[in-house]
């Protein structure tokens, strides 16, 4: 006698902060039969995978958490990675999420079953998991990018990507190279330099680095936050306002606030000039693109590292790698025994989406995005994909804190699913008209941004997709995104 397969309330792909936030929202609405599929061996997403030296949140800790679950016990203004992982575990335990999670499960595809009216999710092992709703929370920074350098596979020394850091490797006395100077490298390089005999940093694109107002959070302040939560909410508000000014005014409203953007550039430039002694090195470290074209970062220790005699900054492009050296295009051999790859993540080639997603009428989401522009209504929904929330989508990232994005999406889900419950509907699908209106508005808003009006050609920013469009960030204010998540017209969806 055959057994009827279980159709869960929802299948969530990814057990990072996005997936956990989605699960919390669904459980609040009474959907308790959830399956959260995670390819890694534990929860936490990027805060589980990344363990490299110097790992820390790159915005103030008070803003990098769920607003409904503040953590009064951050040890520093910019919390180290281990504390973020601990916070992940705390949230999962408090909201009883672990019982929904299955680890070590790699999802390969998801397909809408038109006849059965549910999603069928297929894993690498061939298992099929069914769900009424599908939510992809695979993150923006989940697919490591390996550099395409001739001969790199012939290198005979130690090779580590920052997402696969091996703590058992002792770097003491080694001659190492770091490829990449993005936000990860800015954290990594000052931590490892003192242990190395020689370090060569290969920079393709300089990064804007501003001062970091970091320091330990006194125990008295932690106790105050715990006893009077309002005080921490105030701190969160101040931090969020500062980030809003940096991102929204200087970057997204560049046309009107170009002076603000120029002030940020001067701030970062003076920070570097105070910390780097050699004029030639300062010129190399100065970006040749507008502030905000590429995500900036904060550090007080990155620039001084290049004052050390055993640290070298190399800006000549790499020609190829040999078994014991990196050779630049001018023929110089940089002999090394350790190769550290801080080359970031591949957003647009193997992400968006990170798995194959097939909707109504056989529409392939990845193919459709690439042929018809990257787009998603309110950053969560796509026409022809019923009962589907794409949580890492074009135009979804709001502000500089990922939690702004997560919580706006939670609000959106809550409003939509509550309306469905009231109307007795079992399916939702955003209309083509609503999606087109939202896309047109986002594209219009971007015309005021630094991405359209600034000098971004040399930034090589992951904000840009294959078509040269900056479709990752939502070009509205954070408050605007949260407000729209609670007020969008329900008529923008077809409910059946």
C-alpha positions as CSV (number, residue, x, y, z in Angstrom):
1,X,0.0,0.0,0.0
2,X,1.6,3.3,-1.1
3,X,1.9,6.1,1.3
4,X,0.8,9.6,0.4
5,X,3.8,11.9,0.5
6,X,3.7,14.7,3.1
7,X,3.2,18.2,1.7
8,X,4.7,20.6,4.3
9,X,3.4,24.1,4.9
10,X,6.7,25.5,3.6
11,X,10.1,24.5,2.4
12,X,12.8,27.0,3.3
13,X,16.2,26.7,1.6
14,X,19.0,28.1,3.8
15,X,19.4,28.3,7.6
16,X,21.1,31.6,7.9
17,X,19.5,34.8,9.3
18,X,17.2,35.1,6.3
19,X,15.9,31.6,6.5
20,X,15.4,31.8,10.3
21,X,13.6,35.2,10.0
22,X,11.3,33.6,7.4
23,X,10.6,30.7,9.7
24,X,9.8,32.9,12.6
25,X,7.3,34.9,10.5
26,X,5.6,31.7,9.2
27,X,5.4,30.3,12.7
28,X,3.8,33.5,14.0
29,X,1.1,33.0,11.3
30,X,0.4,29.4,12.5
31,X,2.5,27.6,9.9
32,X,4.4,25.1,12.0
33,X,5.0,22.3,9.5
34,X,8.3,23.7,8.1
35,X,11.3,22.1,6.6
36,X,14.5,24.1,6.5
37,X,17.2,22.6,4.2
38,X,20.8,23.6,4.8
39,X,23.8,22.4,2.8
40,X,26.3,23.1,5.6
41,X,26.6,21.0,8.8
42,X,25.1,23.7,11.1
43,X,23.0,26.9,11.0
44,X,24.2,30.4,10.6
45,X,25.0,30.9,6.9
46,X,27.9,33.1,6.4
47,X,28.6,33.3,10.1
48,X,29.0,29.5,10.2
49,X,31.0,29.2,7.0
50,X,33.4,32.1,7.5
51,X,36.0,31.6,10.3
52,X,39.0,33.5,9.0
53,X,41.2,35.6,11.4
54,X,39.7,39.1,12.0
55,X,36.2,38.1,11.0
56,X,33.7,40.6,12.5
57,X,30.5,42.4,11.5
58,X,31.4,45.5,9.4
59,X,28.6,47.7,10.7
60,X,27.8,48.5,14.4
61,X,26.6,45.4,16.2
62,X,23.5,47.1,17.6
63,X,22.1,47.4,14.1
64,X,23.1,43.9,13.0
65,X,20.4,41.8,14.7
66,X,16.7,41.3,14.7
67,X,15.0,44.4,16.1
68,X,12.6,42.1,18.0
69,X,15.5,40.1,19.5
70,X,18.2,42.5,20.5
71,X,21.4,41.2,22.1
72,X,22.6,43.4,25.0
73,X,25.8,41.4,25.4
74,X,27.9,42.3,22.3
75,X,31.4,42.5,23.6
76,X,32.4,45.2,21.1
77,X,30.8,47.9,19.0
78,X,31.7,45.7,16.0
79,X,31.1,42.2,17.2
80,X,33.6,39.4,16.2
81,X,32.3,36.6,14.1
82,X,32.1,34.0,16.9
83,X,29.6,36.2,18.7
84,X,27.4,36.4,15.6
85,X,27.4,32.6,15.4
86,X,26.5,32.4,19.1
87,X,23.6,34.9,18.4
88,X,22.4,32.6,15.5
89,X,22.3,29.7,17.9
90,X,20.5,31.7,20.5
91,X,17.8,32.8,18.1
92,X,17.3,29.2,16.8
93,X,16.9,27.9,20.3
94,X,14.6,30.7,21.6
95,X,12.3,30.4,18.6
96,X,12.5,26.6,18.5
97,X,13.8,26.5,14.9
98,X,16.3,23.6,15.1
99,X,13.6,21.0,15.0
100,X,12.7,22.2,11.5
101,X,16.3,22.1,10.2
102,X,18.0,19.4,8.2
103,X,21.8,19.8,7.7
104,X,24.1,18.5,5.0
105,X,21.3,18.7,2.4
106,X,22.2,20.2,-0.9
107,X,19.2,21.3,-2.9
108,X,19.6,21.2,-6.7
109,X,16.2,22.2,-8.0
110,X,12.6,23.2,-7.2
111,X,9.6,22.9,-9.5
112,X,6.1,24.1,-9.2
113,X,3.7,21.2,-9.7
114,X,0.7,22.7,-11.5
115,X,-1.5,19.7,-11.1
116,X,-0.8,19.1,-7.4
117,X,-0.5,22.8,-6.6
118,X,2.7,22.6,-4.6
119,X,6.4,22.9,-4.9
120,X,8.7,19.8,-5.3
121,X,12.2,20.4,-4.1
122,X,14.8,17.9,-5.2
123,X,18.1,17.3,-3.3
124,X,21.4,16.1,-4.6
125,X,20.6,12.6,-3.1
126,X,17.5,12.4,-5.2
127,X,15.0,13.0,-2.3
128,X,11.9,15.1,-3.2
129,X,10.5,17.3,-0.5
130,X,7.1,18.8,-1.0
131,X,5.9,22.2,0.3
132,X,2.9,24.5,-0.2
133,X,5.2,27.4,-0.1
134,X,8.8,27.7,-1.3
135,X,11.2,30.2,0.2
136,X,14.8,30.5,-1.0
137,X,17.1,32.1,1.6
138,X,20.4,31.1,0.1
139,X,22.0,34.5,0.8
140,X,23.8,37.0,-1.4
141,X,27.3,35.9,-0.3
142,X,27.0,32.1,-0.4
143,X,28.9,31.1,-3.6
144,X,32.6,31.6,-3.2
145,X,34.4,33.1,-6.2
146,X,37.6,31.4,-7.2
147,X,40.1,33.5,-9.3
148,X,40.6,32.4,-12.9
149,X,44.4,32.7,-13.0
150,X,46.4,30.6,-15.4
151,X,48.5,28.0,-13.5
152,X,46.8,28.4,-10.1
153,X,46.1,24.7,-10.0
154,X,49.8,24.0,-10.3
155,X,50.7,25.8,-7.0
156,X,52.3,23.3,-4.6
157,X,52.0,25.2,-1.4
158,X,49.0,25.8,0.9
159,X,45.9,27.3,-0.7
160,X,43.0,28.6,1.3
161,X,39.9,30.6,0.4
162,X,38.6,32.7,3.3
163,X,35.3,30.7,3.3
164,X,37.3,27.5,3.8
165,X,39.7,28.7,6.5
166,X,41.8,25.9,8.1
167,X,42.7,26.9,11.7
168,X,45.2,24.0,11.9
169,X,47.5,25.8,9.4
170,X,50.2,27.7,11.3
171,X,51.1,30.8,9.3
172,X,54.1,31.7,11.5
173,X,57.2,32.5,9.4
174,X,55.5,31.8,6.1
175,X,55.8,33.8,2.8
176,X,52.2,34.4,1.9
177,X,50.2,36.1,-0.8
178,X,46.7,37.5,-0.4
179,X,44.7,38.0,-3.6
180,X,41.9,40.5,-3.1
181,X,41.4,43.7,-1.2
182,X,37.7,43.7,-0.5
183,X,36.0,43.9,2.9
184,X,37.2,40.4,3.9
185,X,40.8,41.2,3.1
186,X,40.6,44.4,5.1
187,X,39.8,42.3,8.1
188,X,42.1,39.5,7.4
189,X,45.4,41.2,6.4
190,X,46.1,43.1,9.7
191,X,45.5,39.9,11.7
192,X,47.8,37.6,9.8
193,X,50.6,40.1,8.9
194,X,52.4,40.0,12.3
195,X,52.8,36.2,12.0
196,X,54.2,36.1,8.5
197,X,57.8,36.4,7.4
198,X,56.6,38.1,4.2
199,X,53.3,39.1,2.9
200,X,52.4,40.3,-0.6
201,X,48.9,41.7,-1.2
202,X,47.8,41.6,-4.8
203,X,45.3,44.4,-5.4
204,X,43.2,44.7,-8.5
205,X,40.8,47.3,-7.2
206,X,41.4,49.6,-4.2
207,X,38.6,49.9,-1.6
208,X,37.3,53.0,0.3
209,X,38.1,52.5,4.0
210,X,36.8,54.9,6.6
211,X,37.7,55.1,10.4
212,X,36.1,52.4,12.6
213,X,34.6,53.7,15.8
214,X,35.2,50.4,17.5
215,X,36.0,49.4,21.1
216,X,34.8,47.2,23.9
217,X,31.3,47.6,25.2
218,X,31.6,48.1,29.0
219,X,29.9,45.6,31.2
220,X,27.9,48.4,32.8
221,X,26.5,49.4,29.4
222,X,25.6,45.7,28.6
223,X,23.8,45.5,31.9
224,X,22.0,48.8,31.1
225,X,20.9,47.4,27.7
226,X,19.6,44.2,29.4
227,X,17.7,46.1,32.1
228,X,16.4,49.0,30.1
229,X,16.0,47.8,26.5
230,X,14.9,51.2,25.3
231,X,18.6,52.4,25.7
232,X,19.7,49.8,23.2
233,X,16.9,50.7,20.8
234,X,18.2,54.3,21.0
235,X,21.7,53.1,20.2
236,X,20.3,51.0,17.3
237,X,18.5,54.1,16.0
238,X,21.6,56.2,16.0
239,X,23.6,53.6,14.2
240,X,20.9,53.0,11.7
241,X,20.6,56.7,11.0
242,X,24.3,57.0,10.4
243,X,24.3,54.0,8.0
244,X,21.2,55.5,6.3
245,X,23.0,58.7,5.7
246,X,26.0,56.9,4.2
247,X,24.1,54.7,1.9
248,X,20.9,56.4,1.0
249,X,22.0,60.1,0.8
250,X,25.5,59.7,-0.5
251,X,24.9,56.7,-2.8
252,X,21.3,56.4,-3.8
253,X,20.5,60.1,-3.8
254,X,23.8,61.1,-5.4
255,X,22.2,63.6,-7.7
256,X,21.0,65.8,-4.9
257,X,23.6,64.9,-2.3
258,X,26.8,64.8,-4.3
259,X,28.5,67.0,-1.7
260,X,27.8,64.4,0.9
261,X,29.5,61.7,-1.3
262,X,32.5,64.0,-1.8
263,X,32.7,64.5,2.0
264,X,32.8,60.7,2.5
265,X,35.7,60.4,-0.1
266,X,37.7,63.1,1.7
267,X,37.0,61.5,5.1
268,X,38.4,58.2,3.8
269,X,41.3,59.8,2.0
270,X,42.4,61.7,5.0
271,X,42.1,58.6,7.1
272,X,44.6,56.9,4.7
273,X,46.9,59.8,4.6
274,X,47.2,59.9,8.3
275,X,48.0,56.2,8.5
276,X,50.1,55.4,5.4
277,X,53.7,56.9,5.4
278,X,54.8,56.2,1.8
279,X,53.3,58.5,-0.9
280,X,53.6,55.8,-3.6
281,X,51.7,53.3,-1.4
282,X,49.0,55.9,-0.7
283,X,48.5,56.5,-4.4
284,X,48.1,52.7,-4.9
285,X,45.5,52.5,-2.1
286,X,43.4,55.4,-3.4
287,X,40.3,54.2,-5.3
288,X,39.8,55.7,-8.8
289,X,36.0,55.4,-8.6
290,X,33.3,57.3,-6.7
291,X,32.6,56.5,-3.1
292,X,29.7,53.9,-2.9
293,X,30.2,52.3,-6.4
294,X,31.7,49.4,-4.4
295,X,30.7,48.6,-0.8
296,X,33.0,50.6,1.4
297,X,34.3,49.3,4.8
298,X,35.7,50.4,8.1
299,X,39.1,49.7,9.7
300,X,41.7,51.3,11.8
301,X,44.3,48.7,11.2
302,X,44.3,47.9,7.5
303,X,46.2,50.9,6.2
304,X,49.0,50.8,8.9
305,X,49.8,47.2,7.9
306,X,51.4,48.5,4.7
307,X,53.9,50.5,6.7
308,X,55.5,47.3,7.9
309,X,58.7,46.4,5.9
310,X,57.7,42.8,5.2
311,X,54.3,43.8,3.8
312,X,54.2,44.6,0.0
313,X,51.3,46.0,-2.0
314,X,51.4,44.8,-5.6
315,X,49.1,46.4,-8.2
316,X,50.7,45.0,-11.4
317,X,48.2,42.4,-12.8
318,X,48.9,38.7,-12.2
319,X,50.1,36.9,-15.4
320,X,50.2,33.3,-14.0
321,X,50.9,31.2,-11.0
322,X,53.8,28.7,-10.8
323,X,54.4,25.9,-8.3
324,X,56.2,28.3,-5.9
325,X,55.4,31.8,-7.1
326,X,53.0,34.3,-8.5
327,X,54.3,36.0,-11.7
328,X,53.0,39.5,-12.6
329,X,52.7,40.9,-16.1
330,X,56.0,42.7,-15.8
331,X,57.8,39.4,-15.3
332,X,58.4,39.7,-11.6
333,X,58.4,36.4,-9.6
334,X,56.9,36.7,-6.1
335,X,58.0,33.5,-4.4
336,X,55.5,32.3,-1.8
337,X,54.6,29.1,0.1
338,X,51.0,30.1,1.0
339,X,48.2,31.4,-1.2
340,X,45.2,33.0,0.5
341,X,42.2,33.9,-1.6
342,X,40.1,36.8,-0.4
343,X,38.3,36.9,-3.8
344,X,34.8,37.2,-2.5
345,X,31.7,35.7,-3.9
346,X,30.1,35.0,-7.2
347,X,26.7,36.7,-7.1
348,X,25.5,36.9,-10.7
349,X,26.9,33.8,-12.5
350,X,26.0,31.0,-10.0
351,X,23.5,32.9,-7.8
352,X,20.2,34.5,-8.5
353,X,19.0,31.9,-7.9
354,X,21.5,29.6,-6.3
355,X,19.5,26.6,-7.5
356,X,17.3,25.8,-10.5
357,X,13.8,27.1,-9.9
358,X,11.0,26.2,-12.4
359,X,7.7,28.0,-12.1
360,X,4.4,28.0,-14.0
361,X,4.5,27.1,-17.7
362,X,8.1,25.8,-17.3
363,X,9.6,29.3,-16.7
364,X,13.2,28.9,-15.5
365,X,13.9,31.7,-13.1
366,X,17.6,32.0,-13.7
367,X,17.2,32.0,-17.5
368,X,14.2,34.4,-17.4
369,X,16.2,36.9,-15.2
370,X,19.1,36.8,-17.5
371,X,17.0,37.3,-20.6
372,X,14.5,39.8,-19.3
373,X,16.4,41.8,-16.6
374,X,16.8,40.9,-13.0
375,X,13.6,41.9,-11.2
376,X,11.4,40.9,-8.3
377,X,8.3,42.7,-7.0
378,X,9.2,44.4,-3.7
379,X,12.3,42.2,-3.8
380,X,10.4,39.0,-3.0
381,X,8.0,37.9,-5.7
382,X,8.2,37.0,-9.4
383,X,5.4,36.5,-11.9
384,X,4.7,32.9,-12.9
385,X,6.1,31.7,-9.6
386,X,3.1,31.1,-7.3
387,X,3.6,30.6,-3.6
388,X,7.2,31.5,-3.9
389,X,9.2,34.0,-1.8
390,X,12.7,34.8,-3.2
391,X,14.5,36.3,-0.2
392,X,17.8,37.1,-1.9
393,X,16.5,38.8,-5.0
394,X,17.2,41.8,-7.2
395,X,16.2,45.1,-5.6
396,X,15.8,43.5,-2.2
397,X,18.8,44.6,-0.2
398,X,17.8,47.7,1.8
399,X,20.4,49.9,3.6
400,X,23.7,48.5,4.9
401,X,22.3,46.1,7.5
402,X,21.0,42.8,6.1
403,X,18.5,42.7,9.0
404,X,16.6,45.7,7.4
405,X,16.1,43.5,4.4
406,X,15.1,40.5,6.4
407,X,12.6,42.3,8.5
408,X,11.0,44.1,5.6
409,X,10.5,40.8,3.9
410,X,9.0,39.3,7.1
411,X,6.5,42.2,7.1
412,X,5.7,41.6,3.4
413,X,5.1,37.9,4.0
414,X,3.0,38.6,7.0
415,X,0.7,41.1,5.2
416,X,0.3,38.8,2.2
417,X,-0.3,35.6,4.0
418,X,-2.7,37.2,6.5
419,X,-4.8,38.5,3.5
420,X,-4.8,35.0,2.0
421,X,-6.1,33.6,5.3
422,X,-8.9,36.1,5.5
423,X,-10.0,35.4,1.9
424,X,-9.6,31.6,2.1
425,X,-7.0,31.7,-0.7
426,X,-4.4,28.9,-1.1
427,X,-2.2,30.5,-3.8
428,X,-0.6,33.8,-4.5
429,X,1.1,35.1,-7.6
430,X,2.3,38.7,-8.2
431,X,0.7,40.2,-11.3
432,X,2.7,41.1,-14.4
433,X,1.4,44.7,-14.1
434,X,2.5,45.2,-10.5
435,X,5.9,43.7,-11.2
436,X,6.4,46.0,-14.2
437,X,5.4,49.1,-12.2
438,X,7.8,48.2,-9.4
439,X,10.6,47.5,-11.9
440,X,10.0,50.8,-13.7
441,X,10.1,52.7,-10.3
442,X,13.3,51.0,-9.2
443,X,15.0,51.8,-12.5
444,X,13.8,55.4,-12.4
445,X,15.1,55.8,-8.8
446,X,18.5,54.4,-9.8
447,X,18.9,57.3,-12.3
448,X,19.6,59.5,-9.3
449,X,22.2,57.2,-7.8
450,X,26.0,57.1,-7.8
451,X,25.7,53.9,-10.0
452,X,24.3,56.0,-12.8
453,X,25.9,59.4,-12.2
454,X,29.2,58.6,-10.5
455,X,32.4,57.3,-11.9
456,X,32.0,53.6,-11.4
457,X,33.6,52.0,-14.5
458,X,36.7,50.8,-12.6
459,X,35.0,49.7,-9.4
460,X,34.4,46.0,-10.4
461,X,31.6,46.0,-7.9
462,X,29.4,43.0,-7.1
463,X,26.5,45.5,-7.1
464,X,26.5,45.2,-10.9
465,X,25.1,42.2,-12.8
466,X,26.2,40.9,-16.2
467,X,24.3,43.7,-18.0
468,X,26.0,46.4,-16.1
469,X,22.9,47.2,-14.0
470,X,23.1,47.8,-10.3
471,X,20.1,45.7,-9.4
472,X,21.2,44.3,-6.0
473,X,20.3,47.3,-3.8
474,X,16.8,48.7,-3.4
475,X,17.0,52.4,-4.3
476,X,14.7,53.6,-1.6
477,X,15.1,54.6,2.0
478,X,15.1,51.9,4.7
479,X,12.0,53.5,6.2
480,X,10.4,53.5,2.8
481,X,11.1,49.8,2.3
482,X,9.6,48.9,5.7
483,X,6.6,51.1,5.1
484,X,5.9,49.6,1.7
485,X,6.2,46.1,3.1
486,X,3.3,46.8,5.4
487,X,1.2,48.8,2.9
488,X,1.6,47.4,-0.6
489,X,-1.7,46.8,-2.4
490,X,-3.0,43.3,-1.9
491,X,-4.5,43.7,-5.4
492,X,-0.9,43.5,-6.7
493,X,-1.3,39.8,-6.2
494,X,-3.7,37.3,-7.8
495,X,-5.1,35.3,-4.9
496,X,-6.9,32.0,-5.7
